[in-house]
């Protein structure tokens, strides 16, 4: 059995035997044992070199997408401001453009 197939089986077992909503204490213990048994297969797959490379690619692609969106936004703001402003800044916080709106996360 391949690593991907073992991971798929482990995930389906965990989905059908959740420890969050057991019907009885016996179910909880059984589901916990299943979780313990599937742990190694999941760790082996998700910590593999291929999966780590895929995660890195995803982070890079996400950063590129955000940079492109921000560049397009800056370009449109500068066009709207015309020649009167060298560096137009528009701050949009988490609750709109109002006074005292906190600027969090990527907006900073």
N, C-alpha and C positions, 0 to 999 in steps of 0.2 A: 504494500500500500504506500502511495506517495505521500510526501509531506503535506501537500495541499489537500488531499483527500482526508488525511487524518485530522487536519485542522477543521475541515468542513464538518466532519462527524462530531468532533469535540464541541464545536459551536452549536450544532443542532441539539446535542445532548444537554448543553447548558441552557439553551432556549426553552426546552421542554421540561427541564427540572430546575427551575429558578429557586434560589434560597430566599427571595424577598417575600413571597406569598405562599408559604407552605400551609397545608390544611391541618397538619398535626405535627407534633414534635418528632415523630418517626419519619415523616416526610422530610422534615428539616435535616435530620441526621443523614438520611439517604442522599438528599440533594447535595449536602456538604461533601459527602464521600465522592460523589460523582465530580464535583468541582475540583476536589483534590486530585482525582485520577486524570482529569483532562488538562491539568495545569501545565505539565511538561510539554505536551504536544503543542499547546498554544504558545508557550514561551519560546520553544525552538523555532516555530514558524515566524512569529512576529519579531524576533530578535535576529533573524537571519540577515545575512549581508545584502541579499537582493531586496528584502523589505525595507531595510534601512536606506538603501540607495533610492528606492521609490519614494520614501518619505522626504528625502532631501530634494529630489526632483520636484515634488509637489510644493515644498516650501519655496523653492526658487521660482517656480512658475507663478505662485501666488504673489510673491514680491514683485515680479515683473508686471503682473496685471495691475497691482495697486499703483506702481510707478507710472504706468501708461495712463491710467484713469486720472491720477493727480496731474500729470503733464497736460492732458487734454483740458482738465478743469482750469489749470493756471492759464492756458492759452485763451480759453473762452472769457475768463475774467479780464485778462489784459486787453482783449479785443473790445469788450464792453466798456472798459475804462477809457479807451482811446489813448491819445498821445499825452494826455495831461498827467499820467501816473507812470513812473518807471517800474515800480514794484507794487502792483495791486494785491492787497491781501483781503480775503474774505474768510472770516472765522465762523464756522458753523459748529455749534456744540451739540451735545446729545439731546438738547431740548429746543433746537432751532437757533435762530439768530438773535434771540432776545438778550437783554442785559443780564449778566450774571450766569449765562448758560455755561456749564462746565465743558471744557474741551478735553476729551479723553481718548486714549488708545491711539489709533493711526492718525487721527485728526491733528495730534500734536505735531 
